[in-house]
Amino acid sequence: MVEGIFNYSRKVMEKKIIIPQSEFEFTFVRSSGPGGQNVNKVNSKAVLRWNIYSSRSISEEVRAVLVQKLALKLNEDGDLVLTSDRFRDQIRNREDSILKLNEIIAQALHKPKARKKTKQSYTSKLKAKQSNKRHSEKKSNRSFKY
């Protein structure tokens, strides 16, 4: 049984989201990817659908973050639809679509580091002041005086 196991890190602890395969809906369609003449005969492109709203494996907090961050990727039913046609066979395309879902969830749940405010150094202040003074002198020299 293939399950999606998704790691995301919080500030203090590492958490795992385990989504059972039963929450994924796979369909297979004709692929435009590699396969030569076989492409026209075999349905090898994997289409993964996962409904975020009906998922029981994620908490409400995580669901809210995912819905907010992935709003443009969700359809009107709340399904996240991913496709994969990198490979010539269904099994590898299916696994690839699960990996894509893993990456999307990890990116959505990633919290960027907070920026530390740093004090401007004395030399950088001095350089800025000198640069402004030079610029000011250049402008004042342009003015025509009678």
N, CA, C and O atoms as CSV, one atom per row, in Angstrom:
chain,resi,resn,atom,element,x,y,z
A,1,MET,N,N,0.841,-1.182,0.000
A,1,MET,CA,C,0.000,0.000,0.000
A,1,MET,C,C,0.882,1.240,0.000
A,1,MET,O,O,1.775,1.366,0.837
A,2,VAL,N,N,0.642,2.141,-0.919
A,2,VAL,CA,C,1.417,3.375,-1.012
A,2,VAL,C,C,0.702,4.440,-0.211
A,2,VAL,O,O,-0.485,4.691,-0.416
A,3,GLU,N,N,1.417,5.060,0.691
A,3,GLU,CA,C,0.858,6.156,1.466
A,3,GLU,C,C,1.706,7.378,1.236
A,3,GLU,O,O,2.902,7.272,0.964
A,4,GLY,N,N,1.099,8.534,1.344
A,4,GLY,CA,C,1.863,9.763,1.282
A,4,GLY,C,C,2.305,10.103,2.685
A,4,GLY,O,O,1.467,10.267,3.572
A,5,ILE,N,N,3.588,10.212,2.904
A,5,ILE,CA,C,4.122,10.601,4.209
A,5,ILE,C,C,4.804,11.937,4.012
A,5,ILE,O,O,5.754,12.047,3.236
A,6,PHE,N,N,4.331,12.943,4.703
A,6,PHE,CA,C,4.800,14.291,4.470
A,6,PHE,C,C,5.404,14.868,5.739
A,6,PHE,O,O,4.753,14.907,6.783
A,7,ASN,N,N,6.647,15.313,5.646
A,7,ASN,CA,C,7.322,15.934,6.777
A,7,ASN,C,C,7.272,17.443,6.627
A,7,ASN,O,O,7.479,17.977,5.537
A,8,TYR,N,N,7.000,18.115,7.712
A,8,TYR,CA,C,7.162,19.559,7.705
A,8,TYR,C,C,7.674,19.951,9.075
A,8,TYR,O,O,7.348,19.314,10.076
A,9,SER,N,N,8.464,20.985,9.116
A,9,SER,CA,C,9.070,21.333,10.389
A,9,SER,C,C,8.458,22.604,10.944
A,9,SER,O,O,8.166,23.551,10.214
A,10,ARG,N,N,8.279,22.600,12.210
A,10,ARG,CA,C,7.844,23.769,12.933
A,10,ARG,C,C,9.064,24.325,13.643
A,10,ARG,O,O,10.162,23.783,13.517
A,11,LYS,N,N,8.877,25.397,14.383
A,11,LYS,CA,C,10.014,26.017,15.045
A,11,LYS,C,C,10.671,25.071,16.045
A,11,LYS,O,O,11.897,25.014,16.129
A,12,VAL,N,N,9.870,24.335,16.798
A,12,VAL,CA,C,10.420,23.510,17.870
A,12,VAL,C,C,10.496,22.033,17.503
A,12,VAL,O,O,11.521,21.396,17.744
A,13,MET,N,N,9.425,21.469,16.920
A,13,MET,CA,C,9.401,20.027,16.706
A,13,MET,C,C,9.080,19.662,15.266
A,13,MET,O,O,8.502,20.454,14.523
A,14,GLU,N,N,9.452,18.484,14.896
A,14,GLU,CA,C,9.207,17.932,13.557
A,14,GLU,C,C,7.878,17.186,13.602
A,14,GLU,O,O,7.631,16.409,14.524
A,15,LYS,N,N,7.024,17.422,12.609
A,15,LYS,CA,C,5.737,16.735,12.564
A,15,LYS,C,C,5.626,15.947,11.274
A,15,LYS,O,O,6.266,16.283,10.278
A,16,LYS,N,N,4.817,14.903,11.289
A,16,LYS,CA,C,4.572,14.099,10.098
A,16,LYS,C,C,3.077,14.074,9.819
A,16,LYS,O,O,2.252,13.967,10.726
A,17,ILE,N,N,2.763,14.176,8.551
A,17,ILE,CA,C,1.386,13.995,8.116
A,17,ILE,C,C,1.365,12.699,7.325
A,17,ILE,O,O,2.109,12.547,6.356
A,18,ILE,N,N,0.524,11.774,7.727
A,18,ILE,CA,C,0.387,10.521,6.995
A,18,ILE,C,C,-1.003,10.505,6.381
A,18,ILE,O,O,-2.013,10.487,7.085
A,19,ILE,N,N,-1.032,10.513,5.063
A,19,ILE,CA,C,-2.297,10.513,4.344
A,19,ILE,C,C,-2.494,9.117,3.750
A,19,ILE,O,O,-1.688,8.674,2.931
A,20,PRO,N,N,-3.555,8.425,4.155
A,20,PRO,CA,C,-3.766,7.075,3.621
A,20,PRO,C,C,-4.126,7.112,2.129
A,20,PRO,O,O,-4.679,8.095,1.633
A,21,GLN,N,N,-3.808,6.047,1.446
A,21,GLN,CA,C,-4.047,5.950,0.013
A,21,GLN,C,C,-5.538,6.072,-0.314
A,21,GLN,O,O,-5.903,6.498,-1.410
A,22,SER,N,N,-6.383,5.705,0.625
A,22,SER,CA,C,-7.825,5.752,0.376
A,22,SER,C,C,-8.330,7.178,0.136
A,22,SER,O,O,-9.405,7.358,-0.435
A,23,GLU,N,N,-7.574,8.187,0.561
A,23,GLU,CA,C,-7.976,9.580,0.337
A,23,GLU,C,C,-7.582,10.078,-1.045
A,23,GLU,O,O,-8.055,11.127,-1.482
A,24,PHE,N,N,-6.731,9.347,-1.733
A,24,PHE,CA,C,-6.308,9.732,-3.077
A,24,PHE,C,C,-7.217,9.075,-4.104
A,24,PHE,O,O,-7.616,7.921,-3.950
A,25,GLU,N,N,-7.536,9.811,-5.138
A,25,GLU,CA,C,-8.296,9.248,-6.249
A,25,GLU,C,C,-7.415,9.342,-7.488
A,25,GLU,O,O,-7.067,10.435,-7.934
A,26,PHE,N,N,-7.062,8.197,-8.032
A,26,PHE,CA,C,-6.208,8.155,-9.214
A,26,PHE,C,C,-7.033,7.810,-10.443
A,26,PHE,O,O,-7.889,6.926,-10.411
A,27,THR,N,N,-6.759,8.527,-11.527
A,27,THR,CA,C,-7.284,8.163,-12.834
A,27,THR,C,C,-6.107,8.181,-13.793
A,27,THR,O,O,-5.115,8.872,-13.563
A,28,PHE,N,N,-6.222,7.428,-14.853
A,28,PHE,CA,C,-5.136,7.345,-15.828
A,28,PHE,C,C,-5.677,7.700,-17.208
A,28,PHE,O,O,-6.710,7.189,-17.639
A,29,VAL,N,N,-4.959,8.585,-17.887
A,29,VAL,CA,C,-5.369,9.053,-19.214
A,29,VAL,C,C,-4.197,8.923,-20.175
A,29,VAL,O,O,-3.078,8.615,-19.764
A,30,ARG,N,N,-4.455,9.155,-21.436
A,30,ARG,CA,C,-3.393,9.069,-22.435
A,30,ARG,C,C,-2.371,10.168,-22.190
A,30,ARG,O,O,-2.720,11.316,-21.915
A,31,SER,N,N,-1.125,9.799,-22.294
A,31,SER,CA,C,-0.021,10.682,-21.962
A,31,SER,C,C,0.548,11.360,-23.202
A,31,SER,O,O,0.500,10.820,-24.307
A,32,SER,N,N,1.090,12.559,-22.987
A,32,SER,CA,C,1.815,13.225,-24.063
A,32,SER,C,C,3.313,13.081,-23.856
A,32,SER,O,O,4.107,13.618,-24.628
A,33,GLY,N,N,3.695,12.366,-22.826
A,33,GLY,CA,C,5.108,12.193,-22.482
A,33,GLY,C,C,5.783,11.118,-23.309
A,33,GLY,O,O,5.312,10.783,-24.396
A,34,PRO,N,N,6.899,10.567,-22.801
A,34,PRO,CA,C,7.666,9.574,-23.551
A,34,PRO,C,C,6.903,8.266,-23.744
A,34,PRO,O,O,6.056,7.907,-22.926
A,35,GLY,N,N,7.205,7.565,-24.817
A,35,GLY,CA,C,6.582,6.268,-25.046
A,35,GLY,C,C,6.468,5.888,-26.497
A,35,GLY,O,O,6.083,4.760,-26.805
A,36,GLY,N,N,6.792,6.801,-27.409
A,36,GLY,CA,C,6.746,6.477,-28.835
A,36,GLY,C,C,5.338,6.162,-29.300
A,36,GLY,O,O,4.390,6.839,-28.902
A,37,GLN,N,N,5.184,5.148,-30.133
A,37,GLN,CA,C,3.873,4.770,-30.651
A,37,GLN,C,C,2.983,4.213,-29.554
A,37,GLN,O,O,1.758,4.232,-29.671
A,38,ASN,N,N,3.593,3.720,-28.494
A,38,ASN,CA,C,2.854,3.161,-27.363
A,38,ASN,C,C,1.978,4.225,-26.697
A,38,ASN,O,O,0.960,3.899,-26.087
A,39,VAL,N,N,2.377,5.502,-26.815
A,39,VAL,CA,C,1.666,6.607,-26.190
A,39,VAL,C,C,0.200,6.646,-26.633
A,39,VAL,O,O,-0.677,6.991,-25.842
A,40,ASN,N,N,-0.063,6.297,-27.883
A,40,ASN,CA,C,-1.417,6.379,-28.422
A,40,ASN,C,C,-2.308,5.215,-28.002
A,40,ASN,O,O,-3.512,5.241,-28.258
A,41,LYS,N,N,-1.743,4.205,-27.366
A,41,LYS,CA,C,-2.513,3.008,-27.022
A,41,LYS,C,C,-2.732,2.828,-25.525
A,41,LYS,O,O,-3.703,2.191,-25.116
A,42,VAL,N,N,-1.840,3.382,-24.701
A,42,VAL,CA,C,-1.848,3.075,-23.266
A,42,VAL,C,C,-2.126,4.340,-22.450
A,42,VAL,O,O,-1.609,5.415,-22.756
A,43,ASN,N,N,-2.946,4.197,-21.413
A,43,ASN,CA,C,-3.227,5.302,-20.502
A,43,ASN,C,C,-2.171,5.298,-19.393
A,43,ASN,O,O,-2.324,4.607,-18.386
A,44,SER,N,N,-1.111,6.067,-19.581
A,44,SER,CA,C,-0.026,6.026,-18.607
A,44,SER,C,C,0.084,7.307,-17.774
A,44,SER,O,O,0.802,7.320,-16.774
A,45,LYS,N,N,-0.596,8.363,-18.153
A,45,LYS,CA,C,-0.536,9.614,-17.401
A,45,LYS,C,C,-1.391,9.469,-16.142
A,45,LYS,O,O,-2.569,9.121,-16.220
A,46,ALA,N,N,-0.788,9.741,-14.980
A,46,ALA,CA,C,-1.499,9.617,-13.708
A,46,ALA,C,C,-2.078,10.966,-13.311
A,46,ALA,O,O,-1.387,11.984,-13.349
A,47,VAL,N,N,-3.350,10.967,-12.931
A,47,VAL,CA,C,-4.018,12.171,-12.436
A,47,VAL,C,C,-4.425,11.887,-10.997
A,47,VAL,O,O,-5.246,11.009,-10.732
A,48,LEU,N,N,-3.841,12.639,-10.077
A,48,LEU,CA,C,-4.106,12.462,-8.645
A,48,LEU,C,C,-5.059,13.548,-8.182
A,48,LEU,O,O,-4.832,14.732,-8.429
A,49,ARG,N,N,-6.121,13.144,-7.513
A,49,ARG,CA,C,-7.061,14.088,-6.900
A,49,ARG,C,C,-7.069,13.834,-5.403
A,49,ARG,O,O,-7.178,12.695,-4.949
A,50,TRP,N,N,-6.952,14.923,-4.642
A,50,TRP,CA,C,-7.007,14.817,-3.183
A,50,TRP,C,C,-7.855,15.957,-2.670
A,50,TRP,O,O,-7.529,17.125,-2.881
A,51,ASN,N,N,-8.944,15.625,-1.997
A,51,ASN,CA,C,-9.832,16.656,-1.469
A,51,ASN,C,C,-9.360,17.067,-0.085
A,51,ASN,O,O,-9.382,16.271,0.853
A,52,ILE,N,N,-8.938,18.301,0.030
A,52,ILE,CA,C,-8.407,18.816,1.293
A,52,ILE,C,C,-9.514,18.930,2.337
A,52,ILE,O,O,-9.289,18.640,3.512
A,53,TYR,N,N,-10.707,19.350,1.917
A,53,TYR,CA,C,-11.800,19.574,2.861
A,53,TYR,C,C,-12.304,18.281,3.500
A,53,TYR,O,O,-12.686,18.285,4.670
A,54,SER,N,N,-12.312,17.185,2.758
A,54,SER,CA,C,-12.846,15.929,3.313
A,54,SER,C,C,-11.762,15.037,3.909
A,54,SER,O,O,-12.058,13.935,4.371
A,55,SER,N,N,-10.512,15.496,3.907
A,55,SER,CA,C,-9.421,14.687,4.443
A,55,SER,C,C,-9.506,14.608,5.964
A,55,SER,O,O,-9.634,15.629,6.641
A,56,ARG,N,N,-9.434,13.395,6.493
A,56,ARG,CA,C,-9.477,13.195,7.945
A,56,ARG,C,C,-8.083,13.103,8.559
A,56,ARG,O,O,-7.936,13.073,9.781
A,57,SER,N,N,-7.061,13.059,7.704
A,57,SER,CA,C,-5.708,12.820,8.208
A,57,SER,C,C,-4.951,14.102,8.544
A,57,SER,O,O,-3.822,14.039,9.031
A,58,ILE,N,N,-5.548,15.251,8.296
A,58,ILE,CA,C,-4.874,16.508,8.635
A,58,ILE,C,C,-5.718,17.274,9.650
A,58,ILE,O,O,-6.946,17.188,9.648
A,59,SER,N,N,-5.041,18.020,10.514
A,59,SER,CA,C,-5.743,18.789,11.538
A,59,SER,C,C,-6.375,20.031,10.913
A,59,SER,O,O,-6.050,20.404,9.786
A,60,GLU,N,N,-7.263,20.652,11.643
A,60,GLU,CA,C,-7.937,21.862,11.149
A,60,GLU,C,C,-6.937,22.994,10.925
A,60,GLU,O,O,-7.071,23.778,9.985
A,61,GLU,N,N,-5.951,23.066,11.786
A,61,GLU,CA,C,-4.913,24.107,11.662
A,61,GLU,C,C,-4.139,23.936,10.353
A,61,GLU,O,O,-3.936,24.899,9.613
A,62,VAL,N,N,-3.715,22.720,10.080
A,62,VAL,CA,C,-2.968,22.420,8.857
A,62,VAL,C,C,-3.863,22.621,7.639
A,62,VAL,O,O,-3.422,23.152,6.619
A,63,ARG,N,N,-5.122,22.196,7.745
A,63,ARG,CA,C,-6.071,22.358,6.645
A,63,ARG,C,C,-6.242,23.837,6.294
A,63,ARG,O,O,-6.263,24.200,5.118
A,64,ALA,N,N,-6.363,24.688,7.312
A,64,ALA,CA,C,-6.536,26.124,7.074
A,64,ALA,C,C,-5.330,26.713,6.345
A,64,ALA,O,O,-5.483,27.517,5.425
A,65,VAL,N,N,-4.132,26.305,6.763
A,65,VAL,CA,C,-2.915,26.792,6.110
A,65,VAL,C,C,-2.855,26.312,4.661
A,65,VAL,O,O,-2.539,27.089,3.760
A,66,LEU,N,N,-3.159,25.034,4.438
A,66,LEU,CA,C,-3.116,24.485,3.079
A,66,LEU,C,C,-4.141,25.155,2.168
A,66,LEU,O,O,-3.836,25.478,1.020
A,67,VAL,N,N,-5.354,25.364,2.679
A,67,VAL,CA,C,-6.395,26.001,1.864
A,67,VAL,C,C,-5.975,27.432,1.501
A,67,VAL,O,O,-6.191,27.885,0.377
A,68,GLN,N,N,-5.385,28.123,2.451
A,68,GLN,CA,C,-4.949,29.502,2.195
A,68,GLN,C,C,-3.806,29.544,1.178
A,68,GLN,O,O,-3.848,30.330,0.232
A,69,LYS,N,N,-2.785,28.700,1.370
A,69,LYS,CA,C,-1.603,28.739,0.513
A,69,LYS,C,C,-1.844,28.125,-0.862
A,69,LYS,O,O,-1.236,28.550,-1.845
A,70,LEU,N,N,-2.723,27.132,-0.939
A,70,LEU,CA,C,-2.953,26.430,-2.197
A,70,LEU,C,C,-4.267,26.834,-2.863
A,70,LEU,O,O,-4.788,26.102,-3.705
A,71,ALA,N,N,-4.798,27.987,-2.492
A,71,ALA,CA,C,-6.104,28.421,-2.998
A,71,ALA,C,C,-6.158,28.442,-4.521
A,71,ALA,O,O,-7.183,28.078,-5.098
A,72,LEU,N,N,-5.090,28.855,-5.182
A,72,LEU,CA,C,-5.093,28.941,-6.642
A,72,LEU,C,C,-4.972,27.575,-7.309
A,72,LEU,O,O,-5.282,27.434,-8.492
A,73,LYS,N,N,-4.526,26.573,-6.564
A,73,LYS,CA,C,-4.356,25.236,-7.132
A,73,LYS,C,C,-5.551,24.326,-6.866
A,73,LYS,O,O,-5.604,23.210,-7.381
A,74,LEU,N,N,-6.508,24.790,-6.068
A,74,LEU,CA,C,-7.688,23.986,-5.740
A,74,LEU,C,C,-8.820,24.289,-6.720
A,74,LEU,O,O,-8.997,25.433,-7.138
A,75,ASN,N,N,-9.587,23.254,-7.083
A,75,ASN,CA,C,-10.762,23.515,-7.916
A,75,ASN,C,C,-11.936,23.868,-7.011
A,75,ASN,O,O,-11.782,23.949,-5.792
A,76,GLU,N,N,-13.105,24.079,-7.603
A,76,GLU,CA,C,-14.264,24.539,-6.820
A,76,GLU,C,C,-14.738,23.519,-5.794
A,76,GLU,O,O,-15.414,23.889,-4.835
A,77,ASP,N,N,-14.399,22.240,-5.972
A,77,ASP,CA,C,-14.786,21.201,-5.007
A,77,ASP,C,C,-13.777,21.049,-3.872
A,77,ASP,O,O,-14.015,20.290,-2.933
A,78,GLY,N,N,-12.663,21.756,-3.948
A,78,GLY,CA,C,-11.623,21.636,-2.937
A,78,GLY,C,C,-10.624,20.542,-3.249
A,78,GLY,O,O,-9.854,20.136,-2.378
A,79,ASP,N,N,-10.627,20.056,-4.494
A,79,ASP,CA,C,-9.684,19.017,-4.905
A,79,ASP,C,C,-8.383,19.643,-5.377
A,79,ASP,O,O,-8.380,20.629,-6.115
A,80,LEU,N,N,-7.293,19.063,-4.945
A,80,LEU,CA,C,-5.978,19.406,-5.475
A,80,LEU,C,C,-5.694,18.374,-6.554
A,80,LEU,O,O,-5.594,17.182,-6.264
A,81,VAL,N,N,-5.563,18.822,-7.794
A,81,VAL,CA,C,-5.394,17.912,-8.933
A,81,VAL,C,C,-3.960,18.022,-9.436
A,81,VAL,O,O,-3.508,19.098,-9.826
A,82,LEU,N,N,-3.249,16.890,-9.422
A,82,LEU,CA,C,-1.872,16.834,-9.909
A,82,LEU,C,C,-1.764,15.775,-10.988
A,82,LEU,O,O,-2.409,14.729,-10.916
A,83,THR,N,N,-0.942,16.055,-11.993
A,83,THR,CA,C,-0.739,15.076,-13.058
A,83,THR,C,C,0.741,14.767,-13.187
A,83,THR,O,O,1.598,15.582,-12.843
A,84,SER,N,N,1.024,13.576,-13.687
A,84,SER,CA,C,2.400,13.181,-13.954
A,84,SER,C,C,2.431,12.297,-15.184
A,84,SER,O,O,1.734,11.285,-15.262
A,85,ASP,N,N,3.264,12.702,-16.157
A,85,ASP,CA,C,3.462,11.872,-17.344
A,85,ASP,C,C,4.940,11.803,-17.713
A,85,ASP,O,O,5.297,11.705,-18.887
A,86,ARG,N,N,5.793,11.857,-16.689
A,86,ARG,CA,C,7.240,11.813,-16.912
A,86,ARG,C,C,7.724,10.452,-17.384
A,86,ARG,O,O,8.692,10.353,-18.138
A,87,PHE,N,N,7.047,9.410,-16.935
A,87,PHE,CA,C,7.501,8.052,-17.212
A,87,PHE,C,C,6.556,7.352,-18.178
A,87,PHE,O,O,5.477,7.856,-18.491
A,88,ARG,N,N,6.979,6.180,-18.645
A,88,ARG,CA,C,6.202,5.433,-19.625
A,88,ARG,C,C,5.159,4.518,-18.999
A,88,ARG,O,O,4.296,3.997,-19.705
A,89,ASP,N,N,5.222,4.312,-17.670
A,89,ASP,CA,C,4.274,3.386,-17.060
A,89,ASP,C,C,3.494,4.052,-15.923
A,89,ASP,O,O,3.940,5.030,-15.323
A,90,GLN,N,N,2.326,3.492,-15.653
A,90,GLN,CA,C,1.404,4.050,-14.665
A,90,GLN,C,C,1.984,4.079,-13.260
A,90,GLN,O,O,1.814,5.061,-12.537
A,91,ILE,N,N,2.662,3.020,-12.872
A,91,ILE,CA,C,3.142,2.900,-11.489
A,91,ILE,C,C,4.104,4.024,-11.139
A,91,ILE,O,O,3.969,4.664,-10.097
A,92,ARG,N,N,5.071,4.260,-12.009
A,92,ARG,CA,C,6.047,5.316,-11.723
A,92,ARG,C,C,5.413,6.702,-11.810
A,92,ARG,O,O,5.787,7.593,-11.048
A,93,ASN,N,N,4.472,6.898,-12.713
A,93,ASN,CA,C,3.774,8.186,-12.782
A,93,ASN,C,C,2.914,8.407,-11.546
A,93,ASN,O,O,2.773,9.535,-11.071
A,94,ARG,N,N,2.345,7.336,-11.033
A,94,ARG,CA,C,1.557,7.417,-9.800
A,94,ARG,C,C,2.452,7.828,-8.627
A,94,ARG,O,O,2.097,8.716,-7.852
A,95,GLU,N,N,3.604,7.184,-8.502
A,95,GLU,CA,C,4.549,7.528,-7.432
A,95,GLU,C,C,5.060,8.958,-7.598
A,95,GLU,O,O,5.239,9.679,-6.616
A,96,ASP,N,N,5.293,9.360,-8.844
A,96,ASP,CA,C,5.770,10.709,-9.114
A,96,ASP,C,C,4.731,11.753,-8.700
A,96,ASP,O,O,5.093,12.805,-8.174
A,97,SER,N,N,3.453,11.475,-8.930
A,97,SER,CA,C,2.414,12.423,-8.537
A,97,SER,C,C,2.315,12.524,-7.009
A,97,SER,O,O,2.016,13.593,-6.477
A,98,ILE,N,N,2.565,11.422,-6.310
A,98,ILE,CA,C,2.580,11.464,-4.841
A,98,ILE,C,C,3.774,12.291,-4.357
A,98,ILE,O,O,3.657,13.051,-3.395
A,99,LEU,N,N,4.920,12.142,-5.023
A,99,LEU,CA,C,6.087,12.962,-4.665
A,99,LEU,C,C,5.817,14.441,-4.918
A,99,LEU,O,O,6.234,15.292,-4.132
A,100,LYS,N,N,5.128,14.749,-6.002
A,100,LYS,CA,C,4.766,16.141,-6.289
A,100,LYS,C,C,3.877,16.696,-5.186
A,100,LYS,O,O,4.051,17.833,-4.746
A,101,LEU,N,N,2.916,15.879,-4.741
A,101,LEU,CA,C,2.030,16.297,-3.655
A,101,LEU,C,C,2.838,16.542,-2.388
A,101,LEU,O,O,2.588,17.505,-1.663
A,102,ASN,N,N,3.803,15.674,-2.121
A,102,ASN,CA,C,4.676,15.823,-0.962
A,102,ASN,C,C,5.402,17.164,-1.004
A,102,ASN,O,O,5.452,17.876,-0.002
A,103,GLU,N,N,5.962,17.507,-2.160
A,103,GLU,CA,C,6.702,18.769,-2.302
A,103,GLU,C,C,5.786,19.967,-2.138
A,103,GLU,O,O,6.157,20.948,-1.493
A,104,ILE,N,N,4.591,19.900,-2.715
A,104,ILE,CA,C,3.646,21.020,-2.625
A,104,ILE,C,C,3.226,21.252,-1.180
A,104,ILE,O,O,3.165,22.395,-0.725
A,105,ILE,N,N,2.934,20.172,-0.454
A,105,ILE,CA,C,2.530,20.304,0.951
A,105,ILE,C,C,3.688,20.832,1.788
A,105,ILE,O,O,3.493,21.696,2.643
A,106,ALA,N,N,4.897,20.316,1.547
A,106,ALA,CA,C,6.065,20.786,2.306
A,106,ALA,C,C,6.307,22.274,2.070
A,106,ALA,O,O,6.611,23.006,3.012
A,107,GLN,N,N,6.177,22.727,0.830
A,107,GLN,CA,C,6.368,24.152,0.538
A,107,GLN,C,C,5.285,25.003,1.183
A,107,GLN,O,O,5.565,26.088,1.692
A,108,ALA,N,N,4.049,24.513,1.163
A,108,ALA,CA,C,2.942,25.280,1.727
A,108,ALA,C,C,3.061,25.412,3.241
A,108,ALA,O,O,2.694,26.441,3.809
A,109,LEU,N,N,3.575,24.368,3.893
A,109,LEU,CA,C,3.658,24.382,5.357
A,109,LEU,C,C,4.991,24.922,5.878
A,109,LEU,O,O,5.189,25.031,7.088
A,110,HIS,N,N,5.899,25.258,4.967
A,110,HIS,CA,C,7.205,25.779,5.384
A,110,HIS,C,C,7.055,27.212,5.884
A,110,HIS,O,O,6.477,28.061,5.207
A,111,LYS,N,N,7.582,27.466,7.074
A,111,LYS,CA,C,7.569,28.827,7.615
A,111,LYS,C,C,8.961,29.424,7.446
A,111,LYS,O,O,9.938,28.865,7.943
A,112,PRO,N,N,9.059,30.546,6.753
A,112,PRO,CA,C,10.374,31.149,6.566
A,112,PRO,C,C,10.928,31.680,7.881
A,112,PRO,O,O,10.181,32.036,8.792
A,113,LYS,N,N,12.256,31.726,7.958
A,113,LYS,CA,C,12.896,32.256,9.151
A,113,LYS,C,C,12.577,33.734,9.298
A,113,LYS,O,O,12.520,34.468,8.312
A,114,ALA,N,N,12.371,34.162,10.535
A,114,ALA,CA,C,12.123,35.578,10.781
A,114,ALA,C,C,13.426,36.352,10.599
A,114,ALA,O,O,14.487,35.912,11.041
A,115,ARG,N,N,13.337,37.487,9.956
A,115,ARG,CA,C,14.517,38.297,9.702
A,115,ARG,C,C,14.931,38.997,10.979
A,115,ARG,O,O,14.102,39.574,11.683
A,116,LYS,N,N,16.236,38.939,11.275
A,116,LYS,CA,C,16.763,39.647,12.437
A,116,LYS,C,C,17.150,41.054,12.013
A,116,LYS,O,O,17.858,41.241,11.024
A,117,LYS,N,N,16.683,42.034,12.761
A,117,LYS,CA,C,17.037,43.407,12.439
A,117,LYS,C,C,18.488,43.633,12.853
A,117,LYS,O,O,18.896,43.273,13.957
A,118,THR,N,N,19.249,44.228,11.959
A,118,THR,CA,C,20.650,44.528,12.272
A,118,THR,C,C,20.860,46.023,12.198
A,118,THR,O,O,20.200,46.727,11.433
A,119,LYS,N,N,21.783,46.490,13.002
A,119,LYS,CA,C,22.081,47.910,13.050
A,119,LYS,C,C,23.018,48.247,11.893
A,119,LYS,O,O,23.932,47.487,11.572
A,120,GLN,N,N,22.776,49.392,11.280
A,120,GLN,CA,C,23.620,49.829,10.176
A,120,GLN,C,C,24.987,50.216,10.738
A,120,GLN,O,O,25.080,50.915,11.747
A,121,SER,N,N,26.046,49.750,10.072
A,121,SER,CA,C,27.390,50.005,10.589
A,121,SER,C,C,27.784,51.464,10.387
A,121,SER,O,O,27.227,52.168,9.544
A,122,TYR,N,N,28.751,51.896,11.179
A,122,TYR,CA,C,29.217,53.279,11.134
A,122,TYR,C,C,29.787,53.599,9.759
A,122,TYR,O,O,29.502,54.661,9.205
A,123,THR,N,N,30.597,52.685,9.197
A,123,THR,CA,C,31.216,52.949,7.888
A,123,THR,C,C,30.176,53.017,6.781
A,123,THR,O,O,30.315,53.820,5.858
A,124,SER,N,N,29.134,52.188,6.852
A,124,SER,CA,C,28.103,52.251,5.812
A,124,SER,C,C,27.337,53.577,5.890
A,124,SER,O,O,26.962,54.142,4.862
A,125,LYS,N,N,27.106,54.068,7.109
A,125,LYS,CA,C,26.466,55.375,7.263
A,125,LYS,C,C,27.350,56.471,6.674
A,125,LYS,O,O,26.874,57.374,5.987
A,126,LEU,N,N,28.646,56.370,6.957
A,126,LEU,CA,C,29.602,57.364,6.469
A,126,LEU,C,C,29.667,57.356,4.941
A,126,LEU,O,O,29.664,58.416,4.315
A,127,LYS,N,N,29.726,56.171,4.344
A,127,LYS,CA,C,29.763,56.059,2.884
A,127,LYS,C,C,28.513,56.664,2.260
A,127,LYS,O,O,28.598,57.388,1.269
A,128,ALA,N,N,27.343,56.365,2.842
A,128,ALA,CA,C,26.087,56.904,2.321
A,128,ALA,C,C,26.073,58.420,2.397
A,128,ALA,O,O,25.624,59.094,1.470
A,129,LYS,N,N,26.566,58.947,3.501
A,129,LYS,CA,C,26.604,60.402,3.695
A,129,LYS,C,C,27.522,61.050,2.662
A,129,LYS,O,O,27.173,62.070,2.068
A,130,GLN,N,N,28.699,60.453,2.450
A,130,GLN,CA,C,29.653,60.980,1.472
A,130,GLN,C,C,29.088,60.904,0.060
A,130,GLN,O,O,29.262,61.829,-0.734
A,131,SER,N,N,28.425,59.825,-0.246
A,131,SER,CA,C,27.821,59.660,-1.570
A,131,SER,C,C,26.750,60.719,-1.806
A,131,SER,O,O,26.686,61.312,-2.883
A,132,ASN,N,N,25.920,60.954,-0.812
A,132,ASN,CA,C,24.880,61.976,-0.923
A,132,ASN,C,C,25.479,63.366,-1.080
A,132,ASN,O,O,24.969,64.194,-1.836
A,133,LYS,N,N,26.564,63.611,-0.359
A,133,LYS,CA,C,27.230,64.913,-0.438
A,133,LYS,C,C,27.809,65.130,-1.837
A,133,LYS,O,O,27.659,66.210,-2.408
A,134,ARG,N,N,28.477,64.098,-2.399
A,134,ARG,CA,C,29.017,64.194,-3.756
A,134,ARG,C,C,27.908,64.460,-4.769
A,134,ARG,O,O,28.052,65.294,-5.663
A,135,HIS,N,N,26.811,63.745,-4.617
A,135,HIS,CA,C,25.677,63.895,-5.522
A,135,HIS,C,C,25.109,65.315,-5.426
A,135,HIS,O,O,24.776,65.930,-6.438
A,136,SER,N,N,25.007,65.811,-4.222
A,136,SER,CA,C,24.492,67.162,-3.990
A,136,SER,C,C,25.408,68.203,-4.624
A,136,SER,O,O,24.932,69.147,-5.254
A,137,GLU,N,N,26.719,68.035,-4.460
A,137,GLU,CA,C,27.675,68.979,-5.053
A,137,GLU,C,C,27.598,68.950,-6.575
A,137,GLU,O,O,27.661,69.994,-7.223
A,138,LYS,N,N,27.465,67.774,-7.135
A,138,LYS,CA,C,27.357,67.622,-8.583
A,138,LYS,C,C,26.134,68.387,-9.099
A,138,LYS,O,O,26.207,69.070,-10.121
A,139,LYS,N,N,25.029,68.268,-8.395
A,139,LYS,CA,C,23.794,68.965,-8.803
A,139,LYS,C,C,23.940,70.473,-8.646
A,139,LYS,O,O,23.525,71.235,-9.519
A,140,SER,N,N,24.532,70.907,-7.527
A,140,SER,CA,C,24.656,72.351,-7.287
A,140,SER,C,C,25.618,73.006,-8.267
A,140,SER,O,O,25.474,74.187,-8.580
A,141,ASN,N,N,26.613,72.239,-8.761
A,141,ASN,CA,C,27.546,72.781,-9.766
A,141,ASN,C,C,26.861,72.979,-11.123
A,141,ASN,O,O,27.356,73.740,-11.955
A,142,ARG,N,N,25.774,72.331,-11.346
A,142,ARG,CA,C,25.059,72.471,-12.610
A,142,ARG,C,C,24.272,73.764,-12.695
A,142,ARG,O,O,24.009,74.273,-13.784
A,143,SER,N,N,23.902,74.285,-11.553
A,143,SER,CA,C,23.066,75.495,-11.579
A,143,SER,C,C,23.887,76.686,-12.074
A,143,SER,O,O,25.060,76.831,-11.729
A,144,PHE,N,N,23.275,77.509,-12.862
A,144,PHE,CA,C,23.957,78.657,-13.443
A,144,PHE,C,C,23.750,79.836,-12.513
A,144,PHE,O,O,22.616,80.159,-12.155
A,145,LYS,N,N,24.852,80.489,-12.114
A,145,LYS,CA,C,24.765,81.622,-11.196
A,145,LYS,C,C,25.191,82.885,-11.929
A,145,LYS,O,O,26.209,82.876,-12.621
A,146,TYR,N,N,24.435,83.974,-11.792
A,146,TYR,CA,C,24.765,85.261,-12.431
A,146,TYR,C,C,25.594,86.115,-11.531
A,146,TYR,O,O,25.963,87.229,-11.904
